[in-house]
Amino acid sequence: ELLREAERSKEDSDKVAGAVEEQKRVLAGKDAEIEELKLRLEEALMAKEIGKEELLSLKGQHDELAKEMSNSEIRVLEAAREELNALELRFETERKAHKATKDAALKREQDLEAHV
């Protein structure tokens, strides 16, 4: 009877030992999964930081381009104003020259009529 009990205890002990070993394997697998997830999380955080840096860089480039574009527009408008002023001055000069020529022609016509 004691021998059977000892055998049963041995079997129970073996079962428990097997269950413990199985739990150890499961736990080791879970530990491996946790490590893999930690690595993936670290990679995601690094990618996030790289993305933040790229975003800041792009914002800086955008601001710089917007400023350059604004400065270019200002220069174009100033050049257009200067050209318009020059054209207005030229127009006024030509108008005065035309009026002077017209007045001179009218005076000659009047002089010719007076001599006739």
ABEGO torsion letter per residue (X at the ends): XAAAAAAAAAAAAAAAAAAAAAAAAAAAAAAAAAAAAAAAAAAAAAAAAAAAAAAAAAAAAAAAAAAAAAAAAAAAAAAAAAAAAAAAAAAAAAAAAAAAAAAAAAAAAAAAAAAX
